[in-house]
Amino acid sequence: MMSIDTLGFGSLVVVLIMAIVTLATRWGGVFVMAYVPIGHRVRQFIGAMSGSVLVAVLAPLAMDGDGGARLALATTAIAMLLLKKPLPAIAAGMMAAAIFRHF
């Protein structure tokens, strides 16, 4: 098993490796999708996939997160329903968590 010391330059090495892997998967996805015809079924799959990834990331946070995390999720959801704009909704959720955790 490989181990990288996180003292000194070890953290920078880990961040660089993660950046390279992220870029490779992003560019690899674009390369592969250049050969896939984008029809109705593929569009549906891509639309469902993005929602699935979002739920997979947020569900554990909703179940195991602290009060600040849950308040942030609820605030973001309500703001999104009211404003229909993601950036202000995310900002509202972040503010709710910050205020909750401050007190």
N, C-alpha and C positions, 0 to 999 in steps of 0.2 A: 504494500500500500504506500502510495506517495504522500508525503507530508511537506507542506510549505510553512516555514516559520513566518508568523504574521508580525513579528517585530522588524523594524527597519524597512527594507524594501520588499519584504514578503507580501504585504498588503497591496502594494502597487502591482506586483506580479500577478496576484489573484485578480485584481480589477482589470488589468490588461488582458488576461486570459478570458475573462468573462466578456469583455468587449469584443474580442476576436470571435468568440463563439456566437455572440449575438449577431454580429455583422455577417458571419458565414451563414447562419440560418435565415436571416432576412434576404440576403442576396441569393441564396440557394432557392428560397421560395419563389422569388421573382423569376429566376432562371427556369425552374420546373414549370411554373404556371404559364410561361411563354409558350409551352408546348401543349397546354390543355385548352381545348375550345371552351369558351365561357358561354354556356347555354343556360337555360332556365334552371335546370337541376343543380348545376354548379353554383349559380348565384344563391339558390336556396340553401345549399350546404354551407357556403361561406357565411351567409347571414346567421344561420343557426350556430355555427361554430364560434363566432365572436361572442354571442350571448352565453354560450356554454362555458367559454373560458372565463368570462366575467363572473358568472355564478360560481365557478370552481374556485376563483380567487376570493370572492367575498363571503361565501357561505361559512367557511371556517372562522372568519373574523366575526361574523354575526353570532356564531355559536359559542366561541371561546374567547372573544375579545372582552375588554373591560367596558365599563360604562361609557367612557369617551368614544370608543370605537363604535359601539352600538348607536350612540347619539349622533355620531358623524354619519353613519349609514342612513339612519332615519331622516336626518336633516337634508342630506344629499338627495334622497329619494323624493321627499316632499318638495324641495326646491326645484328639482327636475320636472316634476309634474306641474308645478305652478309656472315656472319660467320657460320651460322647454329649451333651455340652453345649458350645455354641460359645464362650461367653465365657471359660470357664477354658482351653479349647484355644487360643484366640487369645492369652490372657495368657501361656500357657506358651511359645508360639512367639515372642512378643515378648521374653520373658525369655531364651530360648535365643539369640536374635540379639544381645541386649545383652551377655550374658556372653561370647559368642564374640568380639564386637567389642571388648570391654574388654581381653581378653588378646590 
